[in-house]
Amino acid sequence: MKEMKLKRGHPVLNNGIAKFWRMNQSYQSLIMVLFVLGGCLAKVCAQKNVSALSVPEQTMNAVYQEVKTPYKYGLVMVPPSNDKKMDCPSIFKKGNRWYMVYIIFDGRGYETWLATSKDLLHWDNKGRLMAFSDSADWDANQKAGYVALETIKWGGSYKWQSYQGKYWMSYFGGNSTGYEKGLLSISMAWSKQDPGKVHEWNTLGHPVLMSTDKDVRWWENHTQYKSTVIWDKKLHTGYPFIMYYNANGDSLSKTRGAERIGMAVSKDMTHWIRYKKDPVLDHFQGITGDPVIQKIGNVYVMFYFGAFWKTKGGAFNRFACSYDLIHWTDWTGEDLIAPSEPYDNMFAHKSFVIKHKGVVYHFYCAVNKSDQRGIAVATSKDLGKSTLQFVSPPVKKLKKK
């Protein structure tokens, strides 16, 4: 017998479909209910996952109690003259000595310098690590460097780790002159020599992240600033190296924007991939910047500074916490450091926080109302007061009437 083939639209086929549809209406209703419930369950699970990654208030309070430094020791590094400004300390330890990588702005741009200390309170400048280059290099006039791959264990060794036989710094560079002028981009510098010795570091010769990249995120499409790179041996992101950096951008306007903190990842320290579409820390106005990471127990702590927020003015140091280096819970309590003294009465910002022999040292950039800029420290125990001061401030020129 020849098999009968039914074409679409045939009355027998249509009647069969209609009959099947009526017979299975109860099943259809059940399927729809299960579909809706499944969607709700997925949403609830996602919310629970985010909630599980949030750091509870009790833990945030415990971190604050551990890291707070109510005693301002005072200035520990000041520039020799008013035409120079010190900024952005990074502290590491080698042998029985401490070292500070910091930057100086001299009117032309940023250069990276090195200082050393035996006790974290008294510092001696040693010299430059990254200097201006008289050429057409992309970073000829800006080289602001920061220690990369330092151990992050709270109260640990603070060792500057090497990778592939090299010590690394991340830095932002540019070829425009002036205070953070022009297009600033992020790159890496490296050296095979002792990081505690003054010498000129090597650079890659090109940026690794730029605000003009095709895959640039909306929050970093103007310019980029400070970065910090850690070695995540637990591979929370699937990559061993994580860079946190702050940048300025806006999704709508090229003339306005805020600074926010986002992430990039790498397998080799030279090729970097942006991680996530949005920033990991954002206060929607002003500056959220200069992240530095420490690990206290099972909690990662990001020290950062805020400035010119809707809720408060000035510049001040704060922190956020995470269990996975990706999802961050912001501290909502008191500032860690805020302007209060004659040497920091305009800005008290840009953290580097360590713990040594039971004492917490919070290094920061202190700026007074004469716009003099140096490095200060606050501590968890009273260690006295520094006698170091800025040079006499510049004489203000009287305006002609």
C-alpha positions as CSV (number, residue, x, y, z in Angstrom):
1,M,0.0,0.0,0.0
2,K,1.3,3.3,-0.9
3,E,2.1,5.6,2.0
4,M,-0.1,8.7,2.1
5,K,1.9,11.9,2.6
6,L,0.0,14.8,4.1
7,K,0.9,18.3,3.1
8,R,0.8,21.3,5.4
9,G,-2.8,22.7,5.5
10,H,-4.5,19.3,4.7
11,P,-7.7,19.0,6.7
12,V,-6.8,15.7,8.2
13,L,-3.5,17.0,9.5
14,N,-5.1,20.2,10.8
15,N,-7.8,18.2,12.6
16,G,-5.1,16.0,14.1
17,I,-3.1,18.9,15.4
18,A,-6.2,20.5,16.8
19,K,-7.2,17.3,18.6
20,F,-3.7,16.9,20.0
21,W,-3.7,20.5,21.2
22,R,-7.0,20.0,23.1
23,M,-5.8,16.7,24.6
24,N,-2.6,18.3,25.9
25,Q,-3.8,21.6,27.2
26,S,-3.3,20.5,30.8
27,Y,0.2,19.5,30.0
28,Q,0.8,22.8,28.3
29,S,-0.4,24.7,31.4
30,L,1.9,22.6,33.5
31,I,4.9,23.3,31.2
32,M,4.1,27.1,31.3
33,V,4.0,27.0,35.1
34,L,7.3,25.1,35.3
35,F,8.9,27.5,32.8
36,V,7.8,30.5,34.9
37,L,9.0,28.8,38.2
38,G,12.3,27.9,36.5
39,G,12.9,31.5,35.5
40,C,12.1,32.7,39.0
41,L,14.3,30.1,40.6
42,A,17.2,31.0,38.3
43,K,16.8,34.7,39.3
44,V,16.7,33.8,43.0
45,C,19.7,31.6,42.7
46,A,21.6,34.4,40.9
47,Q,20.7,36.8,43.7
48,K,21.8,34.2,46.3
49,N,25.1,33.7,44.5
50,V,25.7,37.5,44.5
51,S,24.6,37.7,48.2
52,A,26.9,34.8,49.1
53,L,29.8,36.7,47.5
54,S,29.0,39.9,49.5
55,V,31.1,40.4,52.6
56,P,28.9,40.7,55.7
57,E,28.7,43.8,57.8
58,Q,30.3,42.0,60.8
59,T,33.4,41.1,58.7
60,M,33.6,44.6,57.2
61,N,33.6,46.1,60.7
62,A,36.3,43.6,61.8
63,V,38.5,44.6,58.8
64,Y,38.0,48.3,59.7
65,Q,39.1,47.6,63.3
66,E,42.2,45.8,62.0
67,V,43.4,48.4,59.5
68,K,42.4,51.7,61.1
69,T,45.3,54.0,62.0
70,P,44.2,56.8,64.3
71,Y,47.7,58.2,64.9
72,K,49.1,60.5,62.3
73,Y,52.9,60.4,62.6
74,G,53.2,63.0,59.9
75,L,55.4,63.6,56.8
76,V,58.1,61.1,56.0
77,M,59.1,62.3,52.5
78,V,59.0,65.8,51.2
79,P,60.2,67.4,47.9
80,P,63.3,69.6,48.1
81,S,61.6,72.5,46.5
82,N,58.1,73.8,45.6
83,D,58.5,73.0,41.9
84,K,58.3,69.3,42.7
85,K,55.4,67.2,44.1
86,M,55.7,63.7,45.6
87,D,53.0,61.2,45.1
88,C,51.8,57.5,45.1
89,P,54.0,55.5,47.5
90,S,54.5,51.7,47.0
91,I,56.3,49.9,49.9
92,F,58.2,46.6,49.7
93,K,60.8,44.8,51.8
94,K,64.1,43.2,50.8
95,G,66.5,41.8,53.4
96,N,66.3,44.0,56.5
97,R,65.4,47.2,54.6
98,W,62.3,48.7,53.4
99,Y,61.9,50.5,50.0
100,M,59.5,53.0,48.6
101,V,58.8,53.4,45.0
102,Y,57.1,56.8,44.4
103,I,56.6,59.4,41.7
104,I,57.6,63.0,41.4
105,F,55.9,65.7,39.3
106,D,58.2,68.5,38.3
107,G,56.0,70.6,35.9
108,R,57.0,68.5,32.8
109,G,55.4,65.3,34.0
110,Y,55.9,62.2,36.2
111,E,59.1,60.3,36.9
112,T,59.5,57.2,39.1
113,W,61.9,57.3,42.1
114,L,63.2,55.0,44.9
115,A,63.8,55.6,48.6
116,T,64.9,53.3,51.4
117,S,64.4,53.0,55.2
118,K,65.3,50.9,58.2
119,D,62.2,51.7,60.3
120,L,59.4,52.8,57.9
121,L,59.5,56.3,59.5
122,H,62.8,57.8,58.3
123,W,63.5,57.6,54.6
124,D,66.4,58.4,52.3
125,N,65.9,59.2,48.6
126,K,68.1,57.0,46.3
127,G,67.4,58.1,42.8
128,R,65.3,57.6,39.6
129,L,64.0,54.3,38.2
130,M,62.1,55.7,35.2
131,A,63.1,59.0,33.7
132,F,61.9,61.3,30.9
133,S,63.1,60.4,27.5
134,D,64.1,63.1,25.0
135,S,62.5,61.4,22.1
136,A,59.2,60.9,20.3
137,D,58.4,57.9,22.5
138,W,54.7,57.5,23.5
139,D,55.7,57.8,27.2
140,A,58.5,60.5,26.8
141,N,57.0,62.9,29.3
142,Q,55.1,60.7,31.8
143,K,56.3,57.5,33.5
144,A,54.4,57.0,36.8
145,G,55.4,53.5,38.1
146,Y,54.0,51.1,40.7
147,V,55.3,47.9,42.2
148,A,53.7,44.8,40.6
149,L,53.5,41.2,41.9
150,E,54.3,42.1,45.5
151,T,53.1,39.5,48.0
152,I,49.8,40.6,49.5
153,K,49.6,38.6,52.8
154,W,48.7,41.0,55.6
155,G,51.6,41.2,58.0
156,G,53.7,39.1,55.6
157,S,57.0,39.5,53.9
158,Y,56.0,42.2,51.4
159,K,58.4,40.7,49.0
160,W,58.7,42.0,45.4
161,Q,58.3,38.7,43.5
162,S,59.9,38.1,40.1
163,Y,58.3,36.4,37.2
164,Q,60.3,34.8,34.4
165,G,63.5,36.2,36.0
166,K,62.2,39.7,35.9
167,Y,60.8,42.2,38.4
168,W,57.8,44.2,37.1
169,M,56.2,47.6,37.4
170,S,52.9,48.7,35.9
171,Y,52.9,52.4,35.0
172,F,50.9,55.0,33.1
173,G,52.7,57.0,30.5
174,G,52.1,59.7,27.9
175,N,53.9,62.2,25.7
176,S,52.1,65.4,26.7
177,T,53.7,67.7,29.2
178,G,51.9,69.0,32.3
179,Y,50.0,67.5,35.2
180,E,48.2,64.4,33.9
181,K,47.7,66.0,30.5
182,G,46.9,64.4,27.2
183,L,46.2,60.7,26.5
184,L,47.6,58.6,29.4
185,S,47.8,54.9,28.9
186,I,49.0,51.8,30.9
187,S,52.1,49.7,30.2
188,M,54.6,47.5,31.9
189,A,58.3,48.0,32.8
190,W,60.7,45.3,33.9
191,S,64.2,44.7,35.2
192,K,66.5,41.7,35.9
193,Q,68.5,43.7,38.3
194,D,68.1,44.1,42.1
195,P,64.9,46.3,42.6
196,G,66.5,47.8,45.7
197,K,69.3,49.3,43.5
198,V,68.8,52.5,41.5
199,H,68.9,51.8,37.7
200,E,66.9,52.6,34.7
201,W,64.1,50.1,34.0
202,N,63.2,48.6,30.7
203,T,59.8,49.3,29.1
204,L,57.8,47.4,26.5
205,G,57.9,50.4,24.1
206,H,54.1,50.5,23.7
207,P,50.9,50.6,25.9
208,V,49.1,47.4,27.0
209,L,45.8,49.3,27.6
210,M,44.6,52.5,26.0
211,S,41.5,54.5,26.0
212,T,41.5,54.4,22.2
213,D,41.4,50.6,22.0
214,K,38.6,49.0,20.0
215,D,37.4,47.1,23.0
216,V,37.7,50.0,25.5
217,R,34.9,50.0,28.1
218,W,32.5,52.9,28.5
219,W,34.0,53.9,31.9
220,E,37.6,54.3,30.6
221,N,37.2,55.9,27.2
222,H,38.9,59.2,28.2
223,T,42.2,58.4,29.9
224,Q,43.8,55.9,32.3
225,Y,45.7,56.4,35.6
226,K,47.2,54.3,38.4
227,S,47.2,50.5,38.3
228,T,48.2,47.7,40.7
229,V,49.0,44.1,39.6
230,I,48.8,41.1,41.8
231,W,49.7,37.4,41.3
232,D,46.6,35.4,41.9
233,K,47.9,31.8,42.2
234,K,44.3,30.6,43.0
235,L,43.2,31.7,39.5
236,H,39.9,33.3,40.6
237,T,39.5,34.7,37.1
238,G,41.2,31.9,35.3
239,Y,44.3,34.0,34.8
240,P,47.3,34.3,37.1
241,F,47.8,38.1,36.9
242,I,45.1,40.6,37.7
243,M,45.4,44.4,37.2
244,Y,43.2,46.8,39.0
245,Y,43.3,50.3,37.5
246,N,41.3,53.5,37.6
247,A,40.3,55.4,34.5
248,N,38.1,58.3,33.4
249,G,35.2,57.9,31.0
250,D,31.6,58.3,30.4
251,S,29.0,56.4,28.3
252,L,27.4,59.5,26.8
253,S,29.8,62.5,26.9
254,K,33.4,63.0,25.9
255,T,33.7,66.1,28.0
256,R,32.5,64.8,31.3
257,G,33.2,61.7,33.3
258,A,34.1,60.1,36.6
259,E,37.0,57.9,37.6
260,R,36.2,54.3,38.4
261,I,38.2,51.1,39.2
262,G,38.1,48.1,36.8
263,M,40.0,45.0,36.0
264,A,42.2,43.4,33.3
265,V,43.9,40.0,33.3
266,S,47.0,38.4,31.8
267,K,48.8,35.1,31.4
268,D,52.2,36.6,30.7
269,M,52.4,40.2,32.1
270,T,52.7,41.7,28.7
271,H,49.4,40.9,27.0
272,W,46.3,42.2,28.9
273,I,42.6,41.5,28.4
274,R,39.9,43.6,29.9
275,Y,37.8,41.7,32.4
276,K,34.1,42.5,32.8
277,K,32.1,45.2,31.0
278,D,31.6,47.4,34.0
279,P,33.9,48.7,36.7
280,V,34.2,46.8,40.0
281,L,34.0,49.9,42.1
282,D,32.0,53.0,41.1
283,H,30.7,56.0,43.0
284,F,29.2,57.6,39.9
285,Q,30.8,61.0,40.4
286,G,34.3,62.4,41.2
287,I,37.1,59.9,41.7
288,T,37.3,56.3,42.9
289,G,40.9,55.4,42.3
290,D,44.4,54.1,43.1
291,P,43.6,50.6,44.2
292,V,46.0,48.6,46.3
293,I,45.3,45.0,47.5
294,Q,46.0,43.1,50.7
295,K,44.7,39.8,52.0
296,I,43.6,39.5,55.6
297,G,42.7,35.9,56.4
298,N,40.3,34.8,53.7
299,V,39.3,38.4,52.8
300,Y,40.9,40.5,50.1
301,V,41.0,44.2,50.9
302,M,41.2,46.9,48.3
303,F,42.4,50.2,49.7
304,Y,41.5,53.1,47.4
305,F,40.8,56.8,47.6
306,G,37.7,58.8,46.9
307,A,37.3,62.5,46.0
308,F,34.6,65.0,45.1
309,W,31.7,62.6,45.6
310,K,28.1,63.8,45.8
311,T,28.0,62.9,49.4
312,K,31.3,64.6,50.4
313,G,34.1,66.8,49.1
314,G,37.8,66.7,49.4
315,A,40.0,63.5,49.0
316,F,40.1,60.7,51.5
317,N,41.1,57.0,51.8
318,R,38.6,54.1,52.1
319,F,38.4,50.3,51.4
320,A,36.3,47.5,50.0
321,C,36.4,43.8,50.6
322,S,36.0,40.6,48.5
323,Y,36.2,36.9,48.7
324,D,37.0,36.2,45.1
325,L,38.8,39.4,43.8
326,I,35.9,40.0,41.4
327,H,32.9,41.0,43.5
328,W,33.6,43.8,46.0
329,T,31.7,45.1,49.0
330,D,32.3,48.8,49.7
331,W,32.8,50.0,53.3
332,T,30.2,52.6,54.3
333,G,31.7,53.7,57.6
334,E,34.3,56.2,58.6
335,D,37.2,57.2,56.3
336,L,40.5,55.5,57.0
337,I,42.4,58.7,56.3
338,A,40.9,62.2,55.8
339,P,42.3,65.8,55.9
340,S,43.0,67.0,59.5
341,E,46.5,68.4,59.8
342,P,48.3,71.5,58.4
343,Y,50.3,69.2,56.0
344,D,47.2,67.4,54.6
345,N,44.4,69.9,55.1
346,M,43.5,69.9,51.4
347,F,43.9,66.2,50.4
348,A,44.8,63.0,52.3
349,H,44.6,60.2,49.8
350,K,46.3,57.4,47.7
351,S,46.9,54.6,50.1
352,F,49.6,52.0,50.7
353,V,48.8,50.0,53.8
354,I,51.0,47.4,55.5
355,K,51.3,45.7,58.9
356,H,54.7,45.0,60.5
357,K,55.4,43.7,64.0
358,G,51.9,44.3,65.1
359,V,51.7,47.9,63.8
360,V,49.7,49.1,60.8
361,Y,51.3,51.7,58.7
362,H,49.1,53.7,56.3
363,F,51.2,55.6,53.8
364,Y,49.4,58.3,51.8
365,C,49.9,61.4,49.8
366,A,49.5,64.6,51.9
367,V,48.5,67.8,50.2
368,N,48.2,71.1,52.0
369,K,46.3,74.3,51.0
370,S,49.5,75.7,49.5
371,D,49.4,72.7,47.1
372,Q,52.6,71.3,48.5
373,R,52.6,67.5,48.1
374,G,54.5,64.9,50.1
375,I,54.3,61.4,51.6
376,A,52.9,61.0,55.1
377,V,52.1,58.0,57.3
378,A,49.5,57.2,60.0
379,T,49.8,54.3,62.4
380,S,47.7,52.0,64.6
381,K,49.9,52.8,67.6
382,D,51.3,56.1,68.8
383,L,54.8,56.3,67.5
384,G,55.3,60.0,68.2
385,K,55.4,62.9,65.7
386,S,57.6,63.5,62.7
387,T,59.7,66.7,62.7
388,L,59.9,66.7,58.9
389,Q,58.1,69.6,57.2
390,F,57.5,71.1,53.8
391,V,59.8,73.9,52.7
392,S,58.4,77.4,53.0
393,P,55.4,77.6,50.7
394,P,55.6,79.7,47.6
395,V,54.7,83.4,48.1
396,K,51.3,84.2,46.6
397,K,51.4,86.9,44.0
398,L,49.1,89.8,44.7
399,K,46.6,90.5,41.9
400,K,46.7,93.9,40.4
401,K,43.6,95.9,41.0
